[in-house]
Amino acid sequence: MRTAPRAVKGKEEGTPPLKLNRMAGGDLEVSVGPGWEGADPLPCLETVLAGIRESSGPGTLIFRFGDADTRDPRLVPFLLDIIRAGRERRLGTDLESLPESVRKLLRIALAVEPHEPPRKASSNPIAGIGRQAFRAICESRGFLEFMGELVYTFGRFLTGKARFRKRDFWSILQACGVDALPIVSLIAVMVGVILGFVGAVQLQKFGATIYMIDLVGLAMAREMGAVMTGVILSGRTGAAFAAHLGTMNVNQEIDALRTLGISAMEFLVLPRTIALVLMMPLLTLYANFLGWFGAFIVAIPMNISPAEFWIQLAEAVSLTNIALGIIKSFFFGIIVAASGCYYGLRSGRSSAAVGQAATRAVVAGITWIIIFDAVFAFTFEIIGV
């Protein structure tokens, strides 16, 4: 049984009436009368919402239109606010009495959550630390998922199921290897010269200049060769990977590959990872020899003969020391390739996002190289190699 209807009118006289009727069972009936089109202002919405908020218990929100015109473009947003207010009070919605065109628009609008303005970040430093920690956890989880997918893709490669273009692989191999020789050569020689000069100056005070060769030889073989090459390739090749894949993401080329059923991990990430894993040990060995050559340049003014230098170097540096640096370089190659590809595939759709992806790839690559190098150094010390 219906109670007396509550008539709701606009702020100005002459606006179309809007009635909210309370029905038996907790149902609410919103009745819109004729003369809707061109009304300014619209019927007072706040009064209707206040009546809905006063409702208690389950019920249904029912609309009655009568002869109202539905051509006013403000009608659907107006009804949408009423429906959402009813949902907050756990009221169901009966749209059957509405015109078909209005029902379709409302269903489309209700399928999307209402947009909420972003909350202002709290200035509390503890809250800021918490947000940063949460971002780090989410980023670590995403990177671990990426690494798991990369391992699975490498397994498919070993079984001959992975698909990528061999022409692209050879091009990437050249970019990672031969094209990187000039910068690796320059940095390796300069590092060898610097280490040799600093070591020689200090050891000369004790009359032990000859041990400068041991210092540079072991430092290059065990640490500096692999780390220096990894850092160089992280800034050069890792950033290039991130920028290339990020640009493909902006141009929707990666979306096109997925549409064609081609895995981006197989077609884009796998050849880059294999190329770096193959070239990093070779570049590390190359950097070792050039670093030793830089120390040889310093040894000449220190009255150390070439024969004496190379004999002392051979006695100080064993194949085990060289092998330890090569082992590190394999992992550093995976880190550089994974960092570049991970941030490239997940970059935004703008030119600024591509630059940010390249920056993050370099920072992440260098950071993880240093972390892994420390872990390796600690592990090798424990096992006594």
Secondary structure, DSSP 8 states (H G I E B T S, - for coil): -----EEE--SSTTS--EEEEE-GGG-EEEEE-S--TT-SS---HHHHHHHHHT--SSEEEEEE-TT-----TTHHHHHHHHHHHHHHTTEEEE-TTS-HHHHHHHHHHHTS------------HHHHHHHHHHHHHHHHHHHHHHHHHHHHHHHHHHTT-----HHHHHHHHHHHTGGGHHHHHHHHHHHHHHHHHHHHHHHHTTT-GGGHHHHHHHIIIIIIHHHHHHHHHIIIIIHHHHHHHHHHHHTTHHHHHHHTT--HIIIIIHHHHHHHHHHHHHHHHHHHHHHHHHHHHHHTTTT--HHHHHHHHHHH--HHHHHHHHHHHHHHHHHHHHHHHHHHHT--SSHHHHHHHHHHHHHHHHHHHHHHHHHHHHHHHHHT-
